[in-house]
Structures are given as C-alpha cells and as structure tokens.
Amino acid sequence: MTDENNVFIKNKLLININKDNNILSNLYGPLDKNLKQIENLVNVKITKINNKITIEGNLNDIFITQNLFKLLIKEAIYKSITNEDIKLTFLELNKNNSIAFYDSKKDDTCNSLEIKNVKPRTKNQHDYIKHILSKDIIFGIGPAGTGKTLLAVASAIHLLNKQIIKRIIFTRPVVEAGENLGFLPGDLTQKLDPYLRPIYDFLYNIIGHEKTNKLFDKKILEIAPLAYMRGRTLDNACIILDEAQNTTNEQLKMFITRIGFGSKMIINGDPSQIDLMKHQESGLIKAVNILKNIDQIGIILFNNFDIVRHEIIDKIISAYKREKN
C-alpha cells in the first residue's frame, strides 16, 4: 500500500492493497468484521472489492483511516487482526500523530521564520511551513482551527522580510456574493473586507496595525477577488487563496496558472465546508488528485488532531459530525 497508488475522487479515497489473500483475510477479519469496526471507530464508510478499498467520508476521517490501514497491514502480515488490535492501533496513531505537539525548538527551519508568537505546534503544521519555504505551490487542506491561514500569513511575511518576494496577495472566492461585488458599497478593498477579516486580524497580530496599513498603502499587500486574477501573471509574490473549497474546477485551474517567476502560491481549504451550488463541483480535491505527483507542489492534509485553539472547538466539531451522520 503506497500513497502513489491511492486515488482521491471527491470525498472518496481508493486504496490498492498489494498483498496476498492470506494477509487480506487477516486484515479484513471474518465476514469483514474488522472493516465494520473501523467504520464505526472513525466514522467512515468502507467498501471493498478484493484488494481494493474505498473509504468515503470527511476528508480528515479519510486521512485517519488511511494511516490506520497502513499500520494494520504491517501487523496483518504476521497475524489475524483482532478488535483489540484495531483499538490499540487507533489510540497509538492518535498519540503519535500530529496530536503530539511538535517541538519547534529543535527545528531550525521553522525557527527561522522569526515571526513573534507564531510557531508550529503539530507535525502537520511543521511540515506545512517547511513546504511553504521549499515548494512553489502548497495545498493546506483540513478543518478550521488547524492553523492553515495563520501559518500561511506568517510564512508570507517571513518571505517578504527576507526579500524573497516583493508582495503578498490575498484572495478568496466570494460565493455569498457570486463574485459580483458591484452592488456592495465602497472600493474593492471595502467590498472584500468582511470576507478577509481573519487575515487582517492575523496581520495586525503579527506586524501591527500601523505597518499593515502602510504595506497596503504601498501596494505591497494587496487584496483581490478571485475573478480578478484572470489574465494576470504574478511574479515575485506570495499569493494566498483562502476558502479554496468554494472554487470550481475552472476557477482553481485559472488561479494556479497565474503563478509567475519567483512566486509561491498557498491554497487553503476545508472540503467539509463547501458552499457552492449543488450543480457545481469543488475544484480543490480534484486539483490535489491531479497535481499530487509534481515535485514542486506540496500537500498537507490537516485533521482534528491539529486543532490547537480552545479544546471545546474539537468537541463541537465532533458533535456536529455525529449529528450529521
């Protein structure tokens, strides 16, 4: 089982398990009872055909289930998997995965951000920053509260301070207004203000109100609706696309192909929060699936273990997930 053989299709992940029938029997259990236990444990739907498994559910639960299978397959080579094995492996996965806070003091790469009070606290957050510093296009996918936007803004400010880039551009699809902002009062920035308020909050916390306003006045910081990106080539910039789950396939393809020389793109989204019309398909997961094998593209799948704000948020998210199902 390798990540290269796995395929995302909307909210499904197809896994090819290249093992013999004895190992598959050890893994699935009598009458596939192990698969049923994993479904109940992680809140996903699992369908199997021989050595192929389809996992369906929330992207974060799919990610957890994929890692759970990786560990269980190693055990299934030598023994039949029991209910207790699944429970213990699941607990161990939670313990050793990104739920364990990352010790940023031991990592020079992330310490080099030199951004006050902004440090990665989980392994996924650490890997996310590392990708931003080393890759050209970075996808951050996962639920709210995992630090995607904050770390993207902090990393962009770091790149600006180091003169690696010359400007930062913030954008997002304005689904609520259909990207037709003409009826809203004010100039372009004022029209988009309500939708990008979290980014302003992060900028104020990182570099202060005065410097933020100066950088906007000098056009070093820029805000633009996604629709206005068409026809532009963006050189020497860090472009941050937030709420990317609300882009269509055509919009996201258009956006990604705007990247110019010396630029980086950070694309963040939560596939569980899609606000598009029913007939529209989100371009986020399709783009990840198409682009995942390109060297200069980094992809980080955050999960609930990366949520580092008030502990009640994780409980609220889980409660709503149970109600939905």
Secondary structure as UniProt FT lines:
FT   HELIX           3..5
FT   STRAND          7..9
FT   TURN            10..11
FT   STRAND          12..16
FT   HELIX           21..28
FT   HELIX           30..32
FT   HELIX           33..42
FT   STRAND          45..49
FT   TURN            50..51
FT   STRAND          52..56
FT   HELIX           59..76
FT   TURN            77..78
FT   HELIX           83..96
FT   TURN            98..99
FT   HELIX           104..106
FT   HELIX           108..111
FT   TURN            112..113
FT   TURN            116..117
FT   HELIX           123..134
FT   STRAND          137..141
FT   TURN            144..145
FT   HELIX           148..161
FT   TURN            162..163
FT   STRAND          167..171
FT   HELIX           175..177
FT   TURN            178..179
FT   TURN            182..183
FT   HELIX           188..207
FT   HELIX           209..217
FT   TURN            218..219
FT   STRAND          221..223
FT   HELIX           226..229
FT   TURN            230..231
FT   STRAND          237..241
FT   HELIX           244..246
FT   HELIX           249..256
FT   TURN            257..258
FT   TURN            261..262
FT   STRAND          264..269
FT   TURN            271..272
FT   TURN            278..279
FT   HELIX           283..291
FT   TURN            292..293
FT   TURN            295..296
FT   STRAND          297..301
FT   HELIX           304..306
FT   HELIX           311..324
//
